[in-house]
């Protein structure tokens, strides 16, 4: 009879192999597993998803922007209410900071002698204008720009010209604000009106551009600006002018609307101008002085050209007429 032993069940006779002894590592590993089986496994820390993290970061940035805007609004409103010397001190500090940011941009972060001269000239213009020395202020404004451009030690002549232009940009805006404030009994209201219209222009352009989108206004200068935002800014400015006229019970509401549209156009042009400056020097922001907004130049880029226009009118006519106030 055939032998059905376990050796040839598979049809092949094989020699049984002795079992290998258990490894010490396996034994020790089993012991470790046995001991850790009774332990409570700590849960892994929760990791926020990218969407959640982005939302939290975005809300935090919005909060910072709101807080910064609130502080700036309170400073401007308080200085306008209390008048001399608080408004003039505010303009003095703002002009110094804006001149520093302008010099840092034009020198690519290395402020040197020309940059410090720019700051000194802008502060001198504010000081002279604050004490009703408009003739002297205009003289410093006119001569200061070319003087700084000539004296500035830069690698390229174009950088020196841009640095000298800071006198006209910063000094002209500061002088315009003081001239408008000092020359008329309703000067504080005139300054507040400009800030109000420019602020509503920025808000309208942002909200409309985000909601509607559409074709770009100037893709080479500022890729984020759209035509819808441009017209939205104009519409919000017109509403701002009308609301001011109604709230202050002023006549000629149509004039308020027309003046607000002009201010909005100039303000949006100033926004594009600063975009040109920052793009030229490869900067995203003019600085970090205003948390959430960048630099002070970024925050007042719409107000500055309007105040420069006021300064030009003041120098040509010996004052700025404000018939709507």
Backbone bond lengths (Angstrom), bond angles and torsions (degrees), N, CA, C in turn:
res aa  C-N    CA-C-N  psi(-1)  N-CA   C-N-CA  omega(-1)  CA-C   N-CA-C  phi
1 X - - - 1.462 - - 1.527 110.80 -
2 X 1.248 115.52 143.87 1.477 116.28 178.50 1.514 112.23 -67.58
3 X 1.235 113.40 150.79 1.459 119.48 -179.06 1.519 108.81 -90.58
4 X 1.399 118.53 114.17 1.466 123.21 -178.95 1.530 111.99 -95.36
5 X 1.247 113.75 35.97 1.470 116.39 179.02 1.522 109.83 -69.11
6 X 1.281 114.13 166.53 1.470 119.87 -177.13 1.512 113.16 -66.57
7 X 1.302 115.92 -12.59 1.456 117.25 -176.33 1.525 112.53 -74.82
8 X 1.363 117.84 -30.55 1.457 118.75 -175.09 1.518 112.72 -123.72
9 X 1.324 117.88 24.78 1.457 120.27 177.30 1.520 110.45 -61.55
10 X 1.277 117.76 -37.92 1.461 122.46 -177.46 1.517 112.26 -83.22
11 X 1.319 116.94 6.24 1.456 120.05 178.08 1.488 113.41 87.73
12 X 1.293 115.43 3.75 1.452 118.84 -179.29 1.506 109.16 -138.61
13 X 1.303 113.98 132.66 1.460 119.22 -179.86 1.509 108.22 -86.08
14 X 1.288 115.04 123.64 1.471 119.53 178.80 1.497 109.53 -129.53
15 X 1.251 114.01 149.16 1.456 120.22 179.46 1.511 108.86 -80.64
16 X 1.309 116.57 126.87 1.480 118.19 179.78 1.520 111.84 -62.50
17 X 1.389 114.13 136.98 1.467 119.02 -179.34 1.510 109.67 -100.08
18 X 1.273 115.33 136.25 1.474 117.87 178.20 1.525 110.43 -67.79
19 X 1.291 117.40 143.99 1.467 122.44 178.51 1.515 110.37 -68.16
20 X 1.310 114.54 137.49 1.470 119.33 178.48 1.510 109.89 -72.77
21 X 1.303 116.93 143.16 1.471 119.58 178.73 1.526 110.66 -64.10
22 X 1.312 118.24 146.26 1.461 123.34 -179.38 1.520 110.94 -65.09
23 X 1.302 113.22 136.10 1.458 117.94 -178.96 1.518 110.31 -69.24
24 X 1.328 114.15 145.80 1.460 118.54 177.28 1.530 110.80 -65.06
25 X 1.336 115.61 -32.59 1.461 118.20 179.73 1.511 111.21 -65.49
26 X 1.335 116.74 -39.49 1.454 120.15 178.93 1.508 110.44 -64.56
27 X 1.349 115.28 -42.44 1.462 119.24 179.97 1.523 110.67 -62.68
28 X 1.338 114.72 -45.96 1.468 117.24 -178.98 1.515 110.86 -66.95
29 X 1.359 116.41 -37.81 1.452 119.13 177.70 1.502 111.83 -63.15
30 X 1.327 118.06 -39.38 1.460 120.74 177.75 1.511 111.22 -63.83
31 X 1.325 114.76 -38.97 1.465 118.02 179.15 1.523 111.17 -64.24
32 X 1.361 115.45 -39.64 1.461 118.64 179.47 1.512 110.70 -64.53
33 X 1.334 116.59 -42.95 1.461 120.05 178.46 1.509 111.53 -62.71
34 X 1.359 115.31 -38.72 1.463 118.61 179.98 1.511 111.49 -65.58
35 X 1.342 115.49 -39.65 1.460 118.16 179.94 1.523 111.58 -70.30
36 X 1.370 117.37 -36.96 1.462 119.50 -177.17 1.512 113.03 -79.86
37 X 1.342 117.22 -9.52 1.464 119.60 -179.18 1.514 111.46 -65.75
38 X 1.346 116.34 -29.32 1.457 119.93 -178.44 1.527 113.08 -84.31
39 X 1.309 116.89 -7.33 1.458 119.57 -177.33 1.528 110.26 -87.29
40 X 1.337 114.76 149.79 1.464 120.11 177.45 1.519 109.04 -81.68
41 X 1.323 116.70 128.71 1.456 121.40 -178.75 1.525 108.57 -81.66
42 X 1.326 116.06 122.28 1.468 120.36 -178.69 1.520 109.87 -72.21
43 X 1.308 117.47 135.27 1.462 119.37 179.88 1.521 111.16 -68.28
44 X 1.338 115.83 148.48 1.450 120.57 178.82 1.524 109.99 -70.98
45 X 1.313 116.26 143.61 1.469 118.18 179.42 1.518 110.87 -62.31
46 X 1.339 114.73 140.95 1.456 119.64 -178.73 1.517 109.86 -71.35
47 X 1.315 115.71 134.91 1.451 122.18 179.46 1.514 108.30 -111.32
48 X 1.328 115.50 124.86 1.459 119.29 -177.91 1.518 110.04 -68.34
49 X 1.285 115.94 140.53 1.452 121.01 177.23 1.520 109.10 -70.78
50 X 1.349 117.96 158.03 1.465 119.34 179.06 1.520 113.10 -57.15
51 X 1.341 116.80 -36.37 1.464 119.01 -179.90 1.516 111.23 -65.78
52 X 1.361 115.51 -43.33 1.460 119.22 179.59 1.516 111.34 -65.18
53 X 1.347 115.31 -44.01 1.462 118.45 179.48 1.519 111.00 -63.04
54 X 1.337 117.54 -40.70 1.460 120.34 179.39 1.507 112.26 -64.65
55 X 1.345 116.14 -39.25 1.465 119.00 179.67 1.517 111.21 -65.54
56 X 1.359 115.73 -42.50 1.465 118.93 179.29 1.519 110.92 -64.06
57 X 1.357 115.62 -41.90 1.454 119.09 179.95 1.527 110.76 -65.64
58 X 1.335 117.00 -40.52 1.459 120.35 179.45 1.509 112.62 -64.37
59 X 1.346 116.94 -42.61 1.460 119.56 178.90 1.520 111.10 -65.77
60 X 1.332 116.94 -35.14 1.457 119.66 177.37 1.519 112.06 -65.30
61 X 1.336 116.96 -39.72 1.460 120.25 178.29 1.525 111.24 -65.87
62 X 1.330 115.77 -40.34 1.464 119.10 178.63 1.523 110.60 -62.67
63 X 1.340 116.51 -40.86 1.463 120.32 179.08 1.523 110.88 -63.07
64 X 1.332 116.75 -42.29 1.462 120.33 178.89 1.525 110.55 -63.49
65 X 1.323 116.83 -42.28 1.464 120.69 178.27 1.528 111.23 -61.45
66 X 1.326 116.18 -42.62 1.460 119.98 -179.89 1.524 111.27 -65.01
67 X 1.330 116.44 -42.00 1.465 119.87 179.53 1.529 111.04 -64.08
68 X 1.330 116.41 -43.61 1.466 119.77 179.07 1.521 111.22 -63.19
69 X 1.337 116.03 -43.88 1.464 119.51 179.12 1.521 111.37 -63.66
70 X 1.331 116.61 -36.85 1.467 120.18 178.84 1.525 111.27 -65.10
71 X 1.328 116.49 -42.95 1.465 120.38 179.34 1.529 110.44 -63.94
72 X 1.332 117.22 -45.41 1.463 119.99 179.31 1.526 111.79 -62.57
73 X 1.328 115.95 -42.07 1.466 119.69 178.67 1.521 111.22 -62.08
74 X 1.331 116.29 -41.80 1.464 120.17 179.27 1.530 111.23 -64.40
75 X 1.333 116.94 -39.79 1.463 120.04 179.02 1.528 111.24 -64.19
76 X 1.323 116.29 -46.02 1.465 119.63 -179.38 1.524 110.86 -65.69
77 X 1.333 116.62 -47.18 1.468 120.14 -178.70 1.526 111.28 -62.88
78 X 1.334 117.01 -42.93 1.461 120.13 179.63 1.515 112.37 -64.23
79 X 1.337 116.90 -41.82 1.464 119.46 -179.89 1.526 111.38 -67.87
80 X 1.333 117.17 -35.76 1.468 119.68 177.02 1.526 111.31 -67.81
81 X 1.306 116.29 -35.75 1.469 119.93 -178.63 1.530 111.10 -70.26
82 X 1.330 116.99 -44.62 1.468 120.07 -176.31 1.531 112.39 -84.75
83 X 1.324 117.47 -18.44 1.462 120.79 174.01 1.517 113.77 70.74
84 X 1.335 114.45 -142.10 1.468 120.22 -179.80 1.515 110.45 -65.60
85 X 1.356 118.98 138.26 1.463 127.93 -4.04 1.527 113.33 -94.94
86 X 1.336 117.33 8.29 1.464 120.20 -171.04 1.532 112.11 -65.73
87 X 1.335 116.78 -42.84 1.461 118.53 179.19 1.523 110.64 -64.65
88 X 1.315 117.01 -40.71 1.456 120.82 -178.78 1.530 111.12 -67.78
89 X 1.330 117.11 -37.00 1.465 119.93 175.71 1.524 111.02 -66.23
90 X 1.321 116.83 -37.47 1.463 119.90 177.29 1.529 110.71 -63.62
91 X 1.330 116.90 -44.47 1.461 120.35 178.18 1.527 110.50 -65.03
92 X 1.328 116.86 -37.18 1.466 121.11 178.48 1.530 110.45 -60.55
93 X 1.333 116.48 -49.35 1.460 119.70 179.30 1.517 112.44 -66.08
94 X 1.337 116.73 -40.67 1.464 120.08 179.87 1.522 111.02 -64.55
95 X 1.331 117.25 -40.61 1.461 120.38 179.81 1.524 111.19 -64.33
96 X 1.334 116.85 -41.26 1.456 119.41 177.91 1.516 112.39 -62.74
97 X 1.333 116.83 -43.36 1.462 120.69 179.96 1.526 111.35 -67.89
98 X 1.321 117.28 -41.89 1.462 120.38 179.07 1.526 111.34 -65.57
99 X 1.335 117.13 -38.91 1.460 120.14 177.71 1.526 110.80 -64.66
100 X 1.323 116.98 -38.22 1.467 120.55 176.57 1.525 110.69 -62.80
101 X 1.313 117.34 -45.80 1.464 120.42 -179.97 1.529 111.10 -64.20
102 X 1.323 116.44 -39.57 1.465 119.63 178.16 1.529 110.35 -63.62
103 X 1.332 116.76 -45.04 1.462 120.68 179.54 1.525 111.13 -63.45
104 X 1.335 117.10 -39.68 1.464 120.48 178.97 1.524 111.27 -64.74
105 X 1.328 117.25 -38.27 1.465 119.99 177.10 1.525 111.12 -64.61
106 X 1.330 116.48 -49.20 1.462 120.44 -174.95 1.523 112.73 -70.41
107 X 1.317 117.46 -21.51 1.467 121.23 178.58 1.520 111.89 -106.33
108 X 1.352 115.83 10.43 1.470 121.64 178.55 1.528 111.98 55.70
109 X 1.325 115.05 44.18 1.453 121.34 174.55 1.508 115.37 89.55
110 X 1.329 118.44 -5.55 1.471 121.09 -178.50 1.533 108.95 -111.17
111 X 1.312 115.95 84.86 1.464 120.60 -178.76 1.525 109.06 -72.72
112 X 1.325 116.11 123.21 1.464 121.44 -177.94 1.526 109.67 -121.86
113 X 1.336 115.90 -154.57 1.457 120.16 -175.09 1.509 113.92 -58.36
114 X 1.340 117.09 -43.54 1.455 119.88 179.01 1.513 112.71 -62.33
115 X 1.336 116.60 -37.26 1.462 120.44 178.24 1.516 112.27 -66.54
116 X 1.331 116.15 -41.92 1.467 119.15 178.08 1.530 111.02 -67.23
117 X 1.329 116.97 -34.65 1.466 119.77 175.95 1.525 110.73 -64.90
118 X 1.330 116.72 -37.66 1.465 120.52 176.90 1.523 110.88 -61.04
119 X 1.316 116.50 -44.98 1.470 120.19 179.21 1.522 110.50 -61.68
120 X 1.339 116.84 -44.70 1.468 120.72 -178.75 1.525 111.42 -63.15
121 X 1.319 117.48 -41.58 1.466 120.71 -179.27 1.524 110.70 -65.84
122 X 1.325 117.27 -43.42 1.470 120.29 179.75 1.525 111.35 -63.49
123 X 1.323 116.76 -40.85 1.462 119.65 178.04 1.526 111.08 -67.34
124 X 1.332 116.95 -34.95 1.465 119.87 177.21 1.525 110.87 -64.88
125 X 1.316 116.98 -39.05 1.470 120.51 178.05 1.522 110.48 -62.18
126 X 1.325 116.42 -43.64 1.466 119.97 179.29 1.520 110.55 -64.04
127 X 1.336 116.81 -43.09 1.456 120.02 -179.86 1.518 112.34 -62.62
128 X 1.320 117.07 -43.97 1.462 120.22 179.66 1.526 111.27 -66.41
129 X 1.327 116.59 -43.17 1.464 119.43 179.93 1.520 111.59 -65.92
130 X 1.325 117.62 -31.73 1.465 120.95 -178.46 1.517 112.13 -68.07
131 X 1.332 116.89 -25.26 1.462 120.65 -179.99 1.527 111.34 -108.20
132 X 1.337 114.74 32.53 1.467 122.20 173.06 1.519 112.57 58.53
133 X 1.315 116.98 32.94 1.463 121.15 176.51 1.529 108.23 -106.01
134 X 1.320 115.43 64.18 1.464 120.68 -174.05 1.521 112.07 -65.99
135 X 1.340 117.31 -37.12 1.458 119.86 179.42 1.515 111.82 -61.86
136 X 1.327 115.95 -46.32 1.457 119.81 178.49 1.530 111.20 -65.38
137 X 1.346 116.22 -38.81 1.463 119.59 179.37 1.521 111.23 -63.18
138 X 1.326 116.78 -42.16 1.465 119.69 179.20 1.522 111.25 -66.46
139 X 1.340 117.06 -35.35 1.463 120.38 178.30 1.525 110.73 -64.92
140 X 1.331 116.91 -44.88 1.469 120.56 177.64 1.524 110.39 -63.76
141 X 1.317 116.62 -37.80 1.464 120.81 -179.98 1.522 111.06 -64.34
142 X 1.337 116.36 -42.96 1.464 120.38 -176.62 1.524 111.62 -72.77
143 X 1.339 116.58 -42.36 1.461 120.07 -176.75 1.524 112.92 -84.51
144 X 1.324 116.83 -24.16 1.459 119.34 -175.50 1.511 113.59 -67.50
145 X 1.323 117.55 -38.42 1.468 120.58 -176.56 1.528 112.39 -62.33
146 X 1.343 119.68 -53.76 1.467 118.06 178.97 1.520 113.30 -67.69
147 X 1.332 117.12 -31.35 1.461 119.34 179.62 1.524 111.04 -62.95
148 X 1.319 116.96 -44.58 1.465 120.22 179.50 1.519 110.54 -67.79
149 X 1.334 117.66 -37.77 1.464 120.55 178.72 1.524 111.13 -62.73
150 X 1.343 117.30 -35.65 1.459 120.97 -179.88 1.525 111.19 -76.48
151 X 1.330 116.48 -41.26 1.461 120.47 -174.80 1.521 113.23 -80.95
152 X 1.322 117.77 -19.57 1.463 120.36 -176.53 1.524 110.19 -66.15
153 X 1.314 115.27 132.80 1.461 121.13 177.62 1.528 108.69 -98.52
154 X 1.299 115.58 95.18 1.460 121.40 -179.96 1.516 109.11 -125.97
155 X 1.323 114.83 162.01 1.462 119.91 -179.44 1.528 111.75 -71.51
156 X 1.315 116.89 -29.96 1.458 121.15 -178.63 1.520 110.25 -124.84
157 X 1.319 115.62 142.19 1.460 120.43 -179.37 1.517 111.10 -63.82
158 X 1.323 117.51 -33.88 1.463 120.21 -179.09 1.523 111.23 -62.42
159 X 1.339 116.85 -35.56 1.467 119.34 177.38 1.525 111.10 -65.21
160 X 1.326 116.93 -37.41 1.464 120.37 178.00 1.525 111.00 -65.77
161 X 1.325 116.61 -38.22 1.467 120.04 178.44 1.523 110.45 -65.92
162 X 1.326 116.11 -43.56 1.466 119.28 178.16 1.524 111.03 -63.20
163 X 1.332 116.69 -38.52 1.463 119.66 178.91 1.522 110.48 -63.67
164 X 1.334 117.16 -43.68 1.458 120.30 178.00 1.516 112.76 -65.16
165 X 1.336 116.41 -31.73 1.465 119.95 178.42 1.522 111.75 -64.54
166 X 1.329 116.96 -19.68 1.459 120.05 177.91 1.516 112.68 -62.05
167 X 1.345 117.09 -27.34 1.465 119.87 176.80 1.521 110.05 -63.80
168 X 1.329 116.52 -45.01 1.464 120.35 179.41 1.518 111.24 -68.06
169 X 1.330 116.38 -38.30 1.464 120.50 -175.77 1.521 111.28 -72.91
170 X 1.312 117.02 -55.22 1.466 120.91 -176.70 1.525 110.85 -79.63
171 X 1.334 116.54 -50.84 1.458 119.55 -178.91 1.517 112.68 -63.62
172 X 1.336 117.22 -39.22 1.461 120.17 178.68 1.510 112.49 -64.65
173 X 1.336 116.73 -41.11 1.467 119.99 179.20 1.522 111.34 -66.51
174 X 1.339 116.88 -42.06 1.466 120.09 179.86 1.523 111.01 -64.75
175 X 1.320 116.57 -41.91 1.461 120.02 178.82 1.526 110.67 -65.42
176 X 1.325 117.56 -40.39 1.458 120.39 178.41 1.516 112.42 -61.68
177 X 1.337 116.68 -41.30 1.469 119.92 179.50 1.523 111.29 -63.64
178 X 1.336 116.50 -43.56 1.465 119.63 -179.55 1.526 110.99 -68.94
179 X 1.341 116.42 -39.71 1.467 119.55 179.25 1.519 111.00 -62.12
180 X 1.321 116.39 -43.63 1.463 119.60 -179.98 1.523 111.02 -66.23
181 X 1.323 117.00 -35.72 1.461 121.18 -178.65 1.524 111.91 -72.29
182 X 1.335 117.24 -38.93 1.466 121.24 -170.76 1.520 114.52 -88.96
183 X 1.310 117.70 -29.45 1.462 119.54 -167.48 1.518 114.30 -81.39
184 X 1.324 117.36 -12.89 1.454 119.64 -176.58 1.520 109.85 -137.02
185 X 1.306 115.51 150.17 1.458 119.83 -178.38 1.523 111.43 -66.45
186 X 1.335 117.41 -25.10 1.461 121.28 176.29 1.521 111.66 -101.01
187 X 1.336 116.48 25.26 1.454 119.78 -176.97 1.512 113.50 -61.70
188 X 1.335 116.77 -36.90 1.466 119.55 178.99 1.525 110.78 -62.56
189 X 1.337 116.36 -40.08 1.460 119.94 177.26 1.525 111.33 -65.68
190 X 1.321 117.04 -36.40 1.460 120.48 179.28 1.528 111.07 -64.59
191 X 1.336 116.76 -44.00 1.464 120.34 177.53 1.522 110.44 -64.00
192 X 1.337 116.46 -43.87 1.465 120.03 178.71 1.525 111.10 -62.05
193 X 1.334 116.75 -38.12 1.465 121.00 179.13 1.524 111.12 -61.27
194 X 1.337 116.82 -42.33 1.464 120.85 179.65 1.526 110.63 -64.50
195 X 1.330 116.87 -46.70 1.466 119.51 178.42 1.527 110.78 -60.80
196 X 1.311 117.11 -39.49 1.465 122.10 -179.20 1.532 111.02 -63.23
197 X 1.323 116.54 -47.35 1.468 120.54 -178.14 1.528 110.91 -67.22
198 X 1.325 117.29 -42.80 1.466 120.09 -179.91 1.526 110.73 -65.38
199 X 1.329 117.19 -40.34 1.465 120.30 178.68 1.521 111.11 -62.29
200 X 1.331 117.27 -43.84 1.466 120.17 178.34 1.520 111.49 -67.49
201 X 1.322 117.26 -31.46 1.467 120.27 175.00 1.523 110.82 -63.14
202 X 1.332 116.95 -46.35 1.465 120.86 178.94 1.522 111.42 -61.87
203 X 1.329 116.60 -44.79 1.463 120.35 -179.31 1.526 110.65 -64.22
204 X 1.327 117.05 -44.97 1.458 120.29 -179.72 1.513 112.74 -64.11
205 X 1.326 116.87 -41.51 1.463 120.15 178.94 1.526 111.02 -64.57
206 X 1.325 116.69 -40.94 1.466 120.28 -179.18 1.524 111.43 -66.67
207 X 1.332 116.62 -50.35 1.464 120.10 -176.17 1.527 111.63 -66.06
208 X 1.317 116.96 -44.18 1.462 119.80 -179.00 1.521 111.42 -68.15
209 X 1.318 116.20 -41.13 1.458 118.91 178.29 1.514 112.90 -62.72
210 X 1.334 116.72 -39.19 1.465 120.12 178.29 1.522 111.92 -70.15
211 X 1.324 116.87 -38.43 1.464 120.45 -175.65 1.523 112.68 -78.58
212 X 1.314 117.31 -39.17 1.466 120.87 -174.08 1.521 111.82 -99.27
213 X 1.330 116.95 -43.54 1.458 119.77 -176.90 1.517 110.84 72.05
214 X 1.335 115.87 -140.78 1.457 120.02 178.32 1.508 112.50 103.71
215 X 1.321 115.56 -164.05 1.458 121.57 -175.27 1.523 111.22 -68.17
216 X 1.336 113.97 152.96 1.461 120.44 -176.95 1.525 111.15 -78.50
217 X 1.309 114.86 143.78 1.460 120.77 179.55 1.524 111.06 -74.03
218 X 1.324 116.90 -50.65 1.467 122.23 179.77 1.523 107.49 -147.36
219 X 1.335 117.79 80.34 1.469 120.29 -172.46 1.525 114.16 -60.33
220 X 1.324 117.74 -30.04 1.463 119.23 -179.80 1.525 112.37 -77.02
221 X 1.302 116.40 -26.40 1.461 120.28 -177.89 1.518 111.99 -93.74
222 X 1.326 116.36 -48.17 1.465 121.57 -177.79 1.530 108.25 -146.26
223 X 1.331 117.67 96.00 1.469 121.02 -173.31 1.522 114.18 -62.27
224 X 1.322 118.51 -21.66 1.467 120.42 -175.15 1.524 113.75 -85.97
225 X 1.311 118.08 -11.82 1.465 120.11 -176.99 1.527 110.39 -87.35
226 X 1.327 115.83 136.88 1.459 121.96 -177.79 1.526 110.22 -121.36
227 X 1.332 114.96 163.45 1.457 119.88 175.84 1.522 111.43 -65.74
228 X 1.325 115.63 -35.42 1.466 118.26 177.96 1.521 110.80 -63.78
229 X 1.336 116.78 -39.95 1.457 119.69 176.23 1.519 112.15 -65.24
230 X 1.330 116.28 -36.85 1.468 120.35 178.16 1.528 111.04 -60.89
231 X 1.321 116.44 -50.44 1.466 119.54 -179.58 1.533 111.46 -71.04
232 X 1.331 116.95 -31.01 1.462 119.27 174.51 1.512 111.88 -63.93
233 X 1.346 116.65 -38.96 1.458 119.97 175.98 1.513 112.31 -63.20
234 X 1.332 116.83 -40.41 1.464 120.24 177.04 1.526 111.29 -63.22
235 X 1.333 116.17 -42.77 1.468 119.69 -178.97 1.521 111.37 -63.82
236 X 1.340 116.57 -44.55 1.463 119.89 179.11 1.527 110.78 -64.68
237 X 1.331 117.45 -36.21 1.465 120.40 178.27 1.524 110.86 -64.96
238 X 1.330 116.79 -41.09 1.466 119.83 178.02 1.525 110.94 -61.82
239 X 1.332 116.05 -41.85 1.466 119.97 177.41 1.526 110.30 -64.51
240 X 1.345 116.49 -39.00 1.465 120.01 179.03 1.520 110.96 -61.81
241 X 1.334 117.13 -43.63 1.455 119.89 177.97 1.514 112.82 -63.32
242 X 1.323 116.17 -40.57 1.462 120.08 179.54 1.525 111.33 -66.94
243 X 1.330 116.59 -44.05 1.466 120.00 -179.97 1.525 111.37 -62.93
244 X 1.325 116.54 -38.88 1.463 119.57 178.62 1.520 110.49 -63.46
245 X 1.329 116.62 -43.21 1.463 119.80 -179.80 1.519 111.46 -63.52
246 X 1.328 116.68 -40.66 1.461 119.93 -179.49 1.524 111.46 -71.03
247 X 1.341 116.93 -41.45 1.462 120.22 -177.69 1.523 111.49 -68.35
248 X 1.326 116.90 -37.51 1.466 120.94 -178.99 1.517 112.66 -88.00
249 X 1.334 116.32 -0.99 1.467 121.68 179.64 1.526 110.70 55.37
250 X 1.338 114.38 48.97 1.456 120.36 179.98 1.529 110.55 -100.09
251 X 1.320 117.54 149.67 1.467 119.99 176.46 1.527 110.76 -76.95
252 X 1.300 115.36 173.80 1.466 122.44 175.09 1.517 111.38 57.61
253 X 1.343 115.75 58.79 1.461 119.92 177.87 1.522 111.29 -62.18
254 X 1.341 116.83 -32.65 1.457 119.87 177.92 1.514 112.21 -62.95
255 X 1.332 116.53 -36.52 1.460 119.64 176.75 1.523 110.67 -65.61
256 X 1.321 117.01 -38.64 1.463 120.96 176.69 1.518 110.72 -58.42
257 X 1.317 116.68 -44.74 1.466 121.08 -179.17 1.529 110.38 -65.02
258 X 1.332 117.13 -44.60 1.462 120.65 -179.79 1.528 111.12 -63.42
259 X 1.334 116.41 -44.05 1.464 119.89 178.72 1.523 111.09 -64.08
260 X 1.329 117.03 -38.02 1.462 120.56 178.55 1.524 111.17 -64.65
261 X 1.326 117.91 -36.92 1.465 121.00 177.95 1.529 111.01 -65.36
262 X 1.335 116.89 -40.25 1.463 120.14 177.31 1.527 110.44 -63.83
263 X 1.322 116.38 -45.50 1.467 120.58 178.66 1.525 110.59 -61.00
264 X 1.321 117.34 -40.87 1.460 120.96 179.77 1.527 111.36 -63.67
265 X 1.321 117.16 -42.23 1.466 120.57 177.64 1.527 111.29 -61.15
266 X 1.330 116.25 -47.02 1.463 120.46 -179.97 1.525 110.49 -64.06
267 X 1.329 117.22 -40.81 1.462 121.05 -179.03 1.525 111.48 -64.24
268 X 1.328 117.24 -43.19 1.463 119.40 179.39 1.525 111.36 -69.08
269 X 1.332 116.62 -31.14 1.455 119.21 172.74 1.519 112.00 -64.96
270 X 1.332 116.53 -38.33 1.460 120.20 176.54 1.510 112.76 -64.81
271 X 1.320 116.46 -36.12 1.459 120.90 176.47 1.524 110.41 -61.55
272 X 1.325 117.06 -44.47 1.465 120.87 178.18 1.525 111.38 -66.24
273 X 1.337 116.77 -36.48 1.463 119.78 179.62 1.524 111.16 -61.72
274 X 1.323 116.56 -44.87 1.467 117.74 179.23 1.525 111.28 -67.33
275 X 1.324 117.48 -31.63 1.462 119.93 174.95 1.527 110.38 -61.20
276 X 1.335 117.09 -38.56 1.461 121.13 176.51 1.525 110.27 -61.77
277 X 1.337 116.56 -45.02 1.463 120.82 -179.35 1.525 111.14 -62.42
278 X 1.320 117.23 -47.34 1.460 120.33 -178.21 1.525 111.33 -67.64
279 X 1.318 117.47 -36.95 1.462 119.81 178.28 1.525 110.36 -67.08
280 X 1.308 116.88 -36.34 1.460 120.15 179.46 1.523 111.28 -60.24
281 X 1.333 116.08 -40.21 1.463 119.98 -176.75 1.524 112.81 -101.53
282 X 1.318 117.25 11.12 1.460 120.84 174.71 1.513 114.09 64.64
283 X 1.324 117.52 35.14 1.467 121.83 -178.60 1.516 109.79 -111.17
284 X 1.322 115.66 140.18 1.462 120.45 176.32 1.524 110.99 -81.22
285 X 1.338 116.26 -41.05 1.459 122.49 179.32 1.521 108.81 -129.50
286 X 1.318 115.62 160.71 1.464 119.82 178.32 1.520 112.22 -78.45
287 X 1.322 117.83 -15.18 1.457 121.96 179.98 1.511 110.87 174.71
288 X 1.318 115.82 -161.15 1.461 121.74 -179.59 1.528 111.94 -131.90
289 X 1.314 116.66 22.45 1.461 119.84 -174.19 1.521 113.17 -73.98
290 X 1.329 118.11 -23.16 1.467 121.79 -179.82 1.522 107.83 -116.97
291 X 1.328 118.90 100.94 1.471 121.20 -176.50 1.526 112.15 -55.04
292 X 1.316 114.93 131.65 1.457 120.63 179.14 1.510 114.37 87.36
293 X 1.327 117.24 -15.01 1.465 120.93 -177.86 1.519 112.40 -118.48
294 X 1.315 118.42 -15.66 1.453 121.71 -173.45 1.509 110.18 100.29
295 X 1.326 116.38 -126.78 1.452 120.55 178.70 1.517 111.98 -99.16
296 X 1.328 115.41 174.69 1.462 119.61 178.64 1.526 110.73 -66.71
297 X 1.331 117.22 -33.79 1.458 119.94 175.84 1.519 111.53 -60.64
298 X 1.328 117.01 -36.09 1.464 120.22 177.42 1.523 111.43 -65.43
299 X 1.317 116.97 -34.39 1.453 121.04 -175.45 1.527 112.17 -78.83
300 X 1.317 118.09 -32.02 1.472 120.90 -175.06 1.524 111.70 -113.27
301 X 1.328 117.55 22.10 1.464 119.35 -177.78 1.522 112.61 -64.43
302 X 1.334 117.55 -21.89 1.458 119.87 175.74 1.515 113.17 -86.95
303 X 1.329 117.01 -30.02 1.467 120.97 -179.49 1.525 111.02 -75.03
304 X 1.330 117.11 -36.74 1.464 121.23 -174.07 1.530 112.79 -56.68
305 X 1.332 120.43 -52.69 1.476 118.27 -178.55 1.525 113.43 -63.89
306 X 1.323 117.52 -30.38 1.464 120.06 177.01 1.525 109.61 -65.98
307 X 1.325 117.22 -43.44 1.455 120.39 178.34 1.526 111.67 -67.56
308 X 1.336 117.25 -32.48 1.465 119.96 175.25 1.524 110.28 -64.01
309 X 1.322 116.35 -41.58 1.469 120.28 175.72 1.525 110.72 -59.91
310 X 1.324 116.44 -40.72 1.464 120.57 177.52 1.528 110.44 -63.41
311 X 1.340 116.94 -39.92 1.463 120.45 179.44 1.523 111.11 -64.19
312 X 1.329 116.88 -39.45 1.465 120.40 177.77 1.521 110.42 -62.97
313 X 1.332 116.80 -44.97 1.465 120.39 178.21 1.525 111.15 -62.69
314 X 1.340 115.71 -38.63 1.466 119.43 -179.96 1.517 111.37 -64.57
315 X 1.335 116.92 -39.73 1.460 120.12 -178.92 1.523 112.12 -73.16
316 X 1.331 117.11 -30.48 1.462 120.49 -178.07 1.524 112.67 -81.76
317 X 1.328 115.94 -34.57 1.461 119.47 -171.93 1.524 113.08 -114.50
318 X 1.324 117.21 -0.29 1.457 119.52 -179.16 1.509 113.20 72.86
319 X 1.285 117.59 16.60 1.460 122.35 -179.39 1.512 109.70 166.38
320 X 1.299 115.66 171.14 1.453 121.21 -178.95 1.511 108.24 -121.39
321 X 1.314 116.16 117.78 1.452 119.59 179.66 1.525 110.06 -77.09
322 X 1.308 115.13 134.73 1.463 120.46 177.29 1.518 108.50 -127.06
323 X 1.333 117.81 70.83 1.459 119.71 -174.83 1.516 113.38 -69.10
324 X 1.335 117.90 -13.38 1.465 119.33 -178.27 1.511 112.42 -86.56
325 X 1.349 117.07 -3.14 1.463 120.12 -176.10 1.525 110.03 -113.51
